[in-house]
Amino acid sequence: MSASPAVIARSLLFNALFYLNVIVHMIVALPTFALPYRFLRPFIRSYSHTSLWLLRVVCGTKVEWRGTAKIPQGACIVACKHQSLWETFSLYAILDDPAYVLKRELMWIPLFGWYMARAGLIPIDRGAGVAALSRMTARARAALGRGRQVVIFPEGTRRAPGAAPTYKPGVAHLYSKAGVTCVPLALDSGLFWPRRSLLRFPGTVLVEVLDPIAPGLDSRAFLARLQTVLEDATARLVQESRAGRAVSES
């Protein structure tokens, strides 16, 4: 998608403010390293909400949350479509206490990685095979035992809107071992915050919470169902946003 000079200028301004916002929150939250985790949570939520506010004010990128009443209280798995950096911080707006599963290399970033460890996020070594799944599952079950929502990206990495799905076994392994409800989450964030790009486009990110999948399915049936509902809903959201953009530009 081509970008106008205004979109480029606003994107650059937003990126500067976004990373400044991260740095300010990390500095102000430094005393929480000496305090229980509950004192860090307000800073994380503040970072999420202020980032969404900056995106809306500077770039004109809003968000429409659909079906949030379907999110159960307490522990659950949230299987989220992953198109952008956007969903790595925005879900704090609708989830009580999410613990993201993320590649372990992010934990090596000075200070930022320390905060992720402090927040109980769950690293996974994507090159370690079955051993990595076992370690991830053990940490995820511990988080679920504390009533948290474990957010996992079933494809393991960002995929552009419309790209062929490549679901990994990690989400099915976690579902089979955790014994909790899985909530599929569809979105079209990649249309507005493209991966590997500094551009941020105006419009409305659509996020839809789909019907929860109760525990008890075998791994193969679960993964087939998850992929079907998540891909169908994501394709529908992408089509809706593209149709709306075409109308606004005509």
MODAVEN-V724594 format. One record per pair of residues at least 4 apart in sequence whose C-alpha atoms are under 6 Angstrom apart, sorted by the first residue. I is the first residue (numbers start at 1). GAP is how many residues later the second one is. If there is no record, write none. Layout:
i/gap
I/GAP
I/GAP
This chain:
i/gap
3/4
7/4
10/4
10/49
11/188
11/189
14/4
17/4
25/4
32/8
45/47
46/4
47/4
48/41
48/42
54/4
55/4
55/6
56/4
56/5
56/6
59/143
60/142
61/141
61/142
61/143
62/142
63/141
63/142
64/142
65/142
66/141
66/142
67/141
67/142
68/141
74/73
75/69
75/72
75/73
75/74
76/73
76/104
76/105
76/106
77/72
77/73
77/105
78/72
78/73
78/104
78/105
78/106
79/73
79/74
79/104
79/105
79/106
80/73
80/104
80/105
81/105
82/71
82/76
83/75
83/76
83/77
83/107
84/106
84/111
91/4
97/51
98/50
98/51
98/52
99/22
99/51
99/52
100/21
100/50
100/51
101/21
101/22
101/51
102/21
103/20
103/21
104/19
104/20
104/21
107/6
108/5
109/4
116/5
117/4
124/8
124/12
125/7
128/4
133/4
137/4
137/37
141/4
141/37
143/5
144/4
154/13
154/14
154/17
155/11
155/12
155/13
161/29
172/47
172/51
174/4
179/36
180/35
181/32
181/33
181/34
182/30
182/31
183/29
184/26
185/23
185/24
185/25
186/21
186/22
186/44
186/48
187/19
187/20
187/47
188/18
188/50
189/4
189/16
190/4
192/8
192/9
193/7
217/5
226/4
227/4
228/4
239/4
